[in-house]
Amino acid sequence: MLFFLPYLSEAQNCNQPVADYLYQQYRNQVAQPFSDAAKLDRVRVILNNNCFSSLQIKGLAEVFRDDDARLEFAQLAYARVFDPQDFYEVYNSFAYFSTVFRLHDHVLARRGGASNNPSNPNPSNPPQNTGNLNFPNLIYPSLEGYNGPNNCNFPMNTHDFTLMAQDVVRLGAETARLNRLNTVGNNYCLSTEQAMKFASLLESEENRLFFLKNSFTRIFDIANYGQAVQLFGTANYRTQFMVFINSRPNMNPSQQDTFCEVNTSDYSDIKRRLSAVSFDNEKINLAKSILRTKRCFTTDQIAGLATLFSFSSSRVDFVKFAYDYTKDVDNYYKLTDVFSFSSDKNEILEFIESKQ
């Protein structure tokens, strides 16, 4: 099997994707093993002999349980994609924003595009490693200067957190991990960062939601807790979590807007990456994937991203799509300023009216 991998990494001679019935058979074969490592072994053999459409690769990617394994598969699969111009469809299968960027860097490198650091798309936010633990690249809130409401006196120290997290990892089985984490959440004071990292050790988003809800009464910096929404790649779970957060009686409504934001560093990185994409059809696919994953943009940020599109039709499409991912929609009328033609301005205003 390893003999074929060098060929696989360089070849991209796909005349047509496999038929739907074959794709379903292959997907079932890959889905059968429990571990992602076994899934990868199976899919490598399948990729050596077949071509797939971007949507088929997206479907295969969704079979994997972990984003890292999903990324490894997608990077391999790019060499066997029939329609590489539509490969951005695969981005929607990932749970984490950082993984999308890592795959995008790989695609740019394969196409001969620039990539400042393919192995680490965000140097200011390196992977979080604690001993043999690997936590996802999320924006973890700091306790420095925190003086907001709290549910306990002070979170556990770093040493105890590391030992408990390593203990959870050794359990292996999802149910056992959830049971152990719920015990921790019920008995120890945690910071939002610690709760997020504990939750990331669970594969199921349903289990992550259960743990985060269950742990709320033992969270120190509860004004930061909404940032745990980053752990959910599915809109349904993101919504459930934010409804839970906003319904807590001891939360300060004036602080709820801080739960939902794209900070200056992330926004600059997003603009840089979109600017590196030459064609509007590819740029809008990447932009939509970023919106779905990151969410919580301001109208001003959407305006800045809209100006990156060359054609007004692309801007109109992007601005309409971005509405559901913007937190200050009362200001959305300002986006008419990014258009030159009155017909486009009127179309946006009519769209805004239809959403209210």
SEVO-38458 format. One record per residue (C-alpha): x negated, y negated, z negated; residue in one letter. Coordinates in Angstrom, 3 decimals. Layout:
! residues N
<atom <X, Y, Z>, 'A'>
...
//
This chain:
! residues 356
<atom <0.000, 0.000, 0.000>, 'M'>
<atom <-2.770, -2.440, -0.914>, 'L'>
<atom <-4.389, -1.806, 2.492>, 'F'>
<atom <-1.498, -3.580, 4.195>, 'F'>
<atom <-1.391, -6.645, 1.941>, 'L'>
<atom <-4.046, -8.706, 3.786>, 'P'>
<atom <-2.098, -8.187, 7.001>, 'Y'>
<atom <1.124, -9.126, 5.285>, 'L'>
<atom <-0.310, -12.374, 3.939>, 'S'>
<atom <-1.321, -13.591, 7.402>, 'E'>
<atom <1.286, -12.190, 9.757>, 'A'>
<atom <4.445, -13.967, 10.701>, 'Q'>
<atom <5.619, -12.346, 13.946>, 'N'>
<atom <9.318, -11.895, 13.355>, 'C'>
<atom <11.522, -11.520, 16.402>, 'N'>
<atom <14.759, -10.994, 14.516>, 'Q'>
<atom <15.930, -10.338, 10.944>, 'P'>
<atom <17.114, -6.900, 9.875>, 'V'>
<atom <20.762, -6.052, 10.392>, 'A'>
<atom <23.121, -6.768, 7.500>, 'D'>
<atom <23.676, -3.102, 6.690>, 'Y'>
<atom <19.911, -2.515, 6.438>, 'L'>
<atom <19.505, -5.608, 4.299>, 'Y'>
<atom <22.125, -4.290, 1.855>, 'Q'>
<atom <20.333, -0.939, 1.692>, 'Q'>
<atom <16.984, -2.631, 0.995>, 'Y'>
<atom <18.530, -4.905, -1.605>, 'R'>
<atom <20.016, -1.917, -3.416>, 'N'>
<atom <16.646, -0.150, -3.337>, 'Q'>
<atom <14.855, -3.152, -4.841>, 'V'>
<atom <17.545, -3.660, -7.479>, 'A'>
<atom <17.360, -0.098, -8.828>, 'Q'>
<atom <14.195, -0.320, -11.000>, 'P'>
<atom <14.594, -2.163, -14.315>, 'F'>
<atom <11.170, -3.824, -14.390>, 'S'>
<atom <10.171, -6.624, -12.046>, 'D'>
<atom <6.809, -4.936, -11.450>, 'A'>
<atom <8.554, -1.872, -10.021>, 'A'>
<atom <10.819, -4.092, -7.930>, 'K'>
<atom <7.749, -5.820, -6.477>, 'L'>
<atom <6.176, -2.460, -5.599>, 'D'>
<atom <9.268, -1.502, -3.624>, 'R'>
<atom <9.695, -4.815, -1.886>, 'V'>
<atom <6.062, -4.934, -0.712>, 'R'>
<atom <6.584, -1.742, 1.278>, 'V'>
<atom <9.835, -3.081, 2.741>, 'I'>
<atom <8.236, -6.391, 3.752>, 'L'>
<atom <5.442, -4.626, 5.640>, 'N'>
<atom <7.901, -3.203, 8.155>, 'N'>
<atom <10.725, -5.728, 8.438>, 'N'>
<atom <11.648, -9.342, 9.047>, 'C'>
<atom <14.308, -11.182, 7.049>, 'F'>
<atom <16.298, -14.374, 7.337>, 'S'>
<atom <15.887, -17.045, 4.670>, 'S'>
<atom <19.308, -16.225, 3.237>, 'L'>
<atom <18.402, -12.539, 3.061>, 'Q'>
<atom <15.167, -13.402, 1.237>, 'I'>
<atom <17.181, -15.570, -1.147>, 'K'>
<atom <19.445, -12.590, -1.866>, 'G'>
<atom <16.471, -10.332, -2.532>, 'L'>
<atom <14.874, -12.962, -4.782>, 'A'>
<atom <17.989, -13.027, -6.952>, 'E'>
<atom <17.440, -9.346, -7.821>, 'V'>
<atom <14.360, -10.225, -9.907>, 'F'>
<atom <14.817, -10.964, -13.597>, 'R'>
<atom <11.929, -13.402, -14.111>, 'D'>
<atom <11.024, -16.555, -12.177>, 'D'>
<atom <7.325, -15.610, -11.955>, 'D'>
<atom <8.110, -12.296, -10.263>, 'A'>
<atom <10.661, -14.066, -8.062>, 'R'>
<atom <7.939, -16.530, -7.038>, 'L'>
<atom <5.455, -13.762, -6.225>, 'E'>
<atom <8.064, -12.086, -4.028>, 'F'>
<atom <9.007, -15.323, -2.240>, 'A'>
<atom <5.364, -16.108, -1.495>, 'Q'>
<atom <4.923, -12.651, 0.036>, 'L'>
<atom <8.211, -12.880, 1.908>, 'A'>
<atom <7.349, -16.162, 3.620>, 'Y'>
<atom <5.030, -14.198, 5.915>, 'A'>
<atom <8.025, -12.125, 7.072>, 'R'>
<atom <10.707, -14.788, 7.448>, 'V'>
<atom <12.553, -15.099, 10.750>, 'F'>
<atom <13.642, -18.732, 10.259>, 'D'>
<atom <10.872, -20.486, 8.272>, 'P'>
<atom <12.525, -23.857, 8.925>, 'Q'>
<atom <15.367, -22.727, 6.627>, 'D'>
<atom <13.148, -21.281, 3.903>, 'F'>
<atom <14.315, -23.983, 1.501>, 'Y'>
<atom <17.429, -21.864, 0.989>, 'E'>
<atom <15.238, -19.572, -1.121>, 'V'>
<atom <14.541, -22.435, -3.556>, 'Y'>
<atom <18.077, -22.151, -4.889>, 'N'>
<atom <17.351, -18.708, -6.349>, 'S'>
<atom <14.968, -20.093, -8.996>, 'F'>
<atom <15.864, -20.992, -12.550>, 'A'>
<atom <13.100, -23.522, -13.159>, 'Y'>
<atom <12.229, -26.768, -11.443>, 'F'>
<atom <8.484, -26.109, -11.794>, 'S'>
<atom <8.755, -22.796, -9.916>, 'T'>
<atom <10.454, -24.510, -6.997>, 'V'>
<atom <7.485, -26.865, -6.715>, 'F'>
<atom <5.015, -23.970, -6.876>, 'R'>
<atom <6.781, -22.216, -4.013>, 'L'>
<atom <6.998, -25.456, -2.048>, 'H'>
<atom <3.246, -25.968, -2.431>, 'D'>
<atom <2.717, -22.450, -1.091>, 'H'>
<atom <4.935, -23.151, 1.922>, 'V'>
<atom <3.099, -26.409, 2.644>, 'L'>
<atom <-0.253, -24.632, 2.428>, 'A'>
<atom <0.914, -21.900, 4.838>, 'R'>
<atom <2.133, -24.548, 7.268>, 'R'>
<atom <-1.124, -26.439, 7.020>, 'G'>
<atom <0.328, -29.261, 4.922>, 'G'>
<atom <-1.363, -31.045, 2.051>, 'A'>
<atom <-1.157, -29.787, -1.479>, 'S'>
<atom <-3.131, -31.403, -4.237>, 'N'>
<atom <-3.015, -28.396, -6.525>, 'N'>
<atom <-1.105, -25.346, -5.320>, 'P'>
<atom <-1.652, -23.412, -8.520>, 'S'>
<atom <-0.407, -26.198, -10.758>, 'N'>
<atom <2.045, -28.607, -9.117>, 'P'>
<atom <2.185, -30.850, -12.171>, 'N'>
<atom <-1.262, -31.298, -13.735>, 'P'>
<atom <0.177, -33.487, -16.478>, 'S'>
<atom <2.404, -30.604, -17.576>, 'N'>
<atom <0.277, -27.404, -17.513>, 'P'>
<atom <1.695, -23.987, -18.416>, 'P'>
<atom <2.292, -23.661, -22.125>, 'Q'>
<atom <0.171, -20.782, -23.462>, 'N'>
<atom <0.096, -19.692, -27.066>, 'T'>
<atom <-2.081, -16.632, -27.548>, 'G'>
<atom <-0.538, -13.966, -25.309>, 'N'>
<atom <2.648, -15.999, -24.904>, 'L'>
<atom <3.575, -17.756, -21.679>, 'N'>
<atom <6.317, -20.351, -21.877>, 'F'>
<atom <7.910, -22.052, -18.850>, 'P'>
<atom <6.842, -25.504, -17.670>, 'N'>
<atom <9.641, -27.564, -19.198>, 'L'>
<atom <9.756, -31.017, -20.741>, 'I'>
<atom <9.520, -30.203, -24.435>, 'Y'>
<atom <10.549, -33.080, -26.735>, 'P'>
<atom <7.946, -34.310, -29.202>, 'S'>
<atom <8.577, -34.770, -32.918>, 'L'>
<atom <6.216, -37.728, -33.033>, 'E'>
<atom <8.072, -40.748, -34.354>, 'G'>
<atom <11.378, -38.878, -34.587>, 'Y'>
<atom <13.767, -40.524, -37.060>, 'N'>
<atom <17.139, -39.328, -35.797>, 'G'>
<atom <19.684, -36.999, -37.432>, 'P'>
<atom <18.576, -33.565, -38.589>, 'N'>
<atom <20.103, -30.335, -39.864>, 'N'>
<atom <17.156, -29.188, -42.015>, 'C'>
<atom <14.102, -30.566, -43.776>, 'N'>
<atom <11.224, -29.754, -41.430>, 'F'>
<atom <10.536, -27.089, -38.766>, 'P'>
<atom <8.305, -24.072, -39.296>, 'M'>
<atom <4.590, -24.509, -38.752>, 'N'>
<atom <2.856, -23.565, -35.500>, 'T'>
<atom <1.185, -20.480, -36.972>, 'H'>
<atom <4.458, -18.940, -38.184>, 'D'>
<atom <6.189, -19.819, -34.906>, 'F'>
<atom <3.473, -18.077, -32.877>, 'T'>
<atom <3.606, -14.927, -35.006>, 'L'>
<atom <7.401, -14.745, -34.714>, 'M'>
<atom <7.362, -15.343, -30.960>, 'A'>
<atom <4.751, -12.611, -30.473>, 'Q'>
<atom <6.876, -10.290, -32.587>, 'D'>
<atom <9.895, -10.993, -30.366>, 'V'>
<atom <7.894, -10.316, -27.193>, 'V'>
<atom <6.726, -6.941, -28.523>, 'R'>
<atom <10.351, -5.834, -28.943>, 'L'>
<atom <10.786, -5.649, -25.191>, 'G'>
<atom <14.508, -4.878, -24.996>, 'A'>
<atom <16.773, -7.887, -24.476>, 'E'>
<atom <19.309, -6.889, -27.137>, 'T'>
<atom <16.594, -6.378, -29.737>, 'A'>
<atom <15.067, -9.748, -28.869>, 'R'>
<atom <18.404, -11.520, -29.189>, 'L'>
<atom <19.121, -9.917, -32.564>, 'N'>
<atom <15.699, -10.907, -33.907>, 'R'>
<atom <15.998, -14.458, -32.596>, 'L'>
<atom <19.441, -14.898, -34.108>, 'N'>
<atom <18.013, -13.851, -37.458>, 'T'>
<atom <15.259, -16.451, -37.049>, 'V'>
<atom <17.752, -19.120, -35.978>, 'G'>
<atom <19.949, -18.477, -38.992>, 'N'>
<atom <17.179, -18.558, -41.573>, 'N'>
<atom <14.455, -20.938, -40.441>, 'Y'>
<atom <14.324, -24.632, -39.612>, 'C'>
<atom <13.306, -25.067, -35.968>, 'L'>
<atom <12.333, -27.967, -33.771>, 'S'>
<atom <14.041, -28.310, -30.390>, 'T'>
<atom <10.764, -27.331, -28.751>, 'E'>
<atom <10.550, -24.142, -30.810>, 'Q'>
<atom <14.168, -23.241, -30.101>, 'A'>
<atom <13.622, -23.796, -26.367>, 'M'>
<atom <10.542, -21.596, -26.348>, 'K'>
<atom <12.306, -18.881, -28.328>, 'F'>
<atom <15.259, -19.018, -25.925>, 'A'>
<atom <12.914, -18.691, -22.925>, 'S'>
<atom <11.955, -15.228, -24.209>, 'L'>
<atom <15.474, -14.093, -23.271>, 'L'>
<atom <16.149, -13.171, -19.650>, 'E'>
<atom <19.922, -13.625, -19.695>, 'S'>
<atom <21.264, -17.183, -19.566>, 'E'>
<atom <24.322, -15.986, -21.473>, 'E'>
<atom <22.050, -14.807, -24.285>, 'N'>
<atom <20.084, -18.048, -24.187>, 'R'>
<atom <23.307, -20.000, -24.579>, 'L'>
<atom <24.410, -17.804, -27.482>, 'F'>
<atom <21.079, -18.225, -29.276>, 'F'>
<atom <20.967, -22.004, -28.787>, 'L'>
<atom <24.519, -22.437, -30.060>, 'K'>
<atom <23.878, -20.156, -33.003>, 'N'>
<atom <20.686, -22.007, -33.961>, 'S'>
<atom <22.102, -25.527, -33.862>, 'F'>
<atom <22.783, -25.720, -37.603>, 'T'>
<atom <19.071, -25.056, -38.273>, 'R'>
<atom <17.601, -27.575, -35.804>, 'I'>
<atom <15.513, -30.419, -37.180>, 'F'>
<atom <15.549, -32.943, -34.289>, 'D'>
<atom <19.127, -32.474, -33.109>, 'I'>
<atom <19.099, -35.730, -31.100>, 'A'>
<atom <16.620, -33.960, -28.784>, 'N'>
<atom <18.576, -30.718, -28.551>, 'Y'>
<atom <20.312, -31.578, -25.291>, 'G'>
<atom <16.962, -31.221, -23.510>, 'Q'>
<atom <17.334, -27.455, -23.883>, 'A'>
<atom <19.693, -27.703, -20.889>, 'V'>
<atom <16.524, -27.197, -18.796>, 'Q'>
<atom <16.675, -23.502, -19.720>, 'L'>
<atom <19.733, -22.960, -17.532>, 'F'>
<atom <19.531, -22.565, -13.785>, 'G'>
<atom <23.254, -21.936, -13.404>, 'T'>
<atom <25.627, -24.897, -13.348>, 'A'>
<atom <28.242, -23.050, -15.404>, 'N'>
<atom <25.852, -22.462, -18.313>, 'Y'>
<atom <24.430, -25.986, -18.109>, 'R'>
<atom <27.954, -27.351, -18.374>, 'T'>
<atom <28.870, -25.059, -21.283>, 'Q'>
<atom <25.759, -26.091, -23.171>, 'F'>
<atom <26.311, -29.817, -22.679>, 'M'>
<atom <29.972, -29.526, -23.686>, 'V'>
<atom <28.799, -27.793, -26.863>, 'F'>
<atom <26.213, -30.526, -27.551>, 'I'>
<atom <28.609, -33.395, -26.953>, 'N'>
<atom <31.254, -31.825, -29.197>, 'S'>
<atom <29.032, -31.663, -32.294>, 'R'>
<atom <30.567, -33.968, -34.933>, 'P'>
<atom <27.207, -35.152, -36.300>, 'N'>
<atom <25.790, -36.237, -32.977>, 'M'>
<atom <25.380, -39.933, -32.281>, 'N'>
<atom <27.215, -40.726, -29.022>, 'P'>
<atom <24.755, -43.516, -28.262>, 'S'>
<atom <21.991, -40.900, -28.089>, 'Q'>
<atom <23.756, -38.528, -25.721>, 'Q'>
<atom <22.495, -40.292, -22.594>, 'D'>
<atom <18.938, -39.395, -23.614>, 'T'>
<atom <19.800, -35.729, -23.199>, 'F'>
<atom <20.179, -36.203, -19.477>, 'C'>
<atom <17.331, -37.916, -17.713>, 'E'>
<atom <14.589, -37.599, -15.121>, 'V'>
<atom <11.586, -39.344, -16.635>, 'N'>
<atom <9.220, -41.647, -14.744>, 'T'>
<atom <6.511, -39.017, -14.322>, 'S'>
<atom <8.897, -36.414, -12.886>, 'D'>
<atom <10.523, -38.973, -10.612>, 'Y'>
<atom <7.168, -40.075, -9.186>, 'S'>
<atom <6.245, -36.449, -8.565>, 'D'>
<atom <9.561, -35.816, -6.795>, 'I'>
<atom <9.081, -38.842, -4.536>, 'K'>
<atom <5.542, -37.778, -3.673>, 'R'>
<atom <6.630, -34.275, -2.724>, 'R'>
<atom <9.580, -35.435, -0.636>, 'L'>
<atom <7.354, -37.977, 1.133>, 'S'>
<atom <5.018, -35.148, 2.134>, 'A'>
<atom <7.814, -33.455, 4.143>, 'V'>
<atom <7.871, -34.762, 7.706>, 'S'>
<atom <11.321, -33.837, 9.010>, 'F'>
<atom <14.632, -34.996, 7.576>, 'D'>
<atom <16.311, -31.577, 7.840>, 'N'>
<atom <13.578, -30.004, 5.706>, 'E'>
<atom <13.400, -32.991, 3.383>, 'K'>
<atom <17.116, -32.928, 2.599>, 'I'>
<atom <17.063, -29.203, 1.840>, 'N'>
<atom <14.248, -29.729, -0.654>, 'L'>
<atom <15.972, -32.814, -2.113>, 'A'>
<atom <19.238, -30.945, -2.654>, 'K'>
<atom <17.422, -28.093, -4.353>, 'S'>
<atom <15.681, -30.562, -6.668>, 'I'>
<atom <18.990, -32.238, -7.515>, 'L'>
<atom <20.610, -28.906, -8.388>, 'R'>
<atom <17.695, -27.946, -10.596>, 'T'>
<atom <16.778, -31.205, -12.288>, 'K'>
<atom <20.113, -33.085, -12.397>, 'R'>
<atom <20.698, -36.279, -14.411>, 'C'>
<atom <19.365, -38.940, -12.019>, 'F'>
<atom <20.198, -42.646, -12.196>, 'T'>
<atom <21.707, -44.595, -9.323>, 'T'>
<atom <18.442, -46.517, -8.928>, 'D'>
<atom <16.494, -43.247, -8.675>, 'Q'>
<atom <18.898, -41.924, -6.026>, 'I'>
<atom <18.465, -45.174, -4.088>, 'A'>
<atom <14.692, -44.735, -4.158>, 'G'>
<atom <14.943, -41.174, -2.860>, 'L'>
<atom <17.463, -42.132, -0.176>, 'A'>
<atom <14.979, -44.567, 1.386>, 'T'>
<atom <12.631, -41.635, 2.106>, 'L'>
<atom <14.946, -40.379, 4.876>, 'F'>
<atom <14.316, -41.627, 8.393>, 'S'>
<atom <17.854, -41.359, 9.754>, 'F'>
<atom <20.976, -42.998, 8.346>, 'S'>
<atom <22.986, -39.787, 8.808>, 'S'>
<atom <20.549, -37.983, 6.509>, 'S'>
<atom <20.828, -40.786, 3.960>, 'R'>
<atom <24.616, -40.567, 4.011>, 'V'>
<atom <24.481, -36.800, 3.529>, 'D'>
<atom <22.005, -37.116, 0.661>, 'F'>
<atom <23.854, -39.924, -1.130>, 'V'>
<atom <27.157, -38.020, -0.995>, 'K'>
<atom <25.542, -34.851, -2.292>, 'F'>
<atom <23.726, -36.701, -5.089>, 'A'>
<atom <26.901, -38.135, -6.619>, 'Y'>
<atom <27.539, -35.069, -8.803>, 'D'>
<atom <23.974, -35.206, -10.132>, 'Y'>
<atom <23.995, -38.880, -11.127>, 'T'>
<atom <24.832, -39.964, -14.651>, 'K'>
<atom <25.741, -43.637, -14.069>, 'D'>
<atom <28.243, -43.249, -11.227>, 'V'>
<atom <29.851, -46.552, -12.233>, 'D'>
<atom <26.904, -48.156, -10.440>, 'N'>
<atom <27.089, -45.916, -7.372>, 'Y'>
<atom <28.425, -48.708, -5.169>, 'Y'>
<atom <24.910, -50.209, -5.291>, 'K'>
<atom <23.754, -47.450, -2.954>, 'L'>
<atom <25.333, -49.307, -0.059>, 'T'>
<atom <22.191, -51.467, -0.177>, 'D'>
<atom <20.082, -48.634, 1.293>, 'V'>
<atom <22.133, -48.701, 4.521>, 'F'>
<atom <21.806, -51.152, 7.403>, 'S'>
<atom <25.030, -50.399, 9.273>, 'F'>
<atom <28.407, -51.490, 7.962>, 'S'>
<atom <29.949, -48.191, 9.092>, 'S'>
<atom <27.605, -46.294, 6.755>, 'D'>
<atom <28.306, -48.698, 3.900>, 'K'>
<atom <32.052, -48.263, 4.358>, 'N'>
<atom <31.711, -44.474, 4.517>, 'E'>
<atom <29.906, -44.456, 1.164>, 'I'>
<atom <32.465, -46.767, -0.438>, 'L'>
<atom <35.316, -44.557, 0.800>, 'E'>
<atom <33.505, -41.513, -0.537>, 'F'>
<atom <33.092, -43.118, -3.967>, 'I'>
<atom <36.787, -44.007, -4.035>, 'E'>
<atom <37.701, -40.399, -3.191>, 'S'>
<atom <35.663, -39.164, -6.171>, 'K'>
<atom <37.434, -41.378, -8.721>, 'Q'>
//
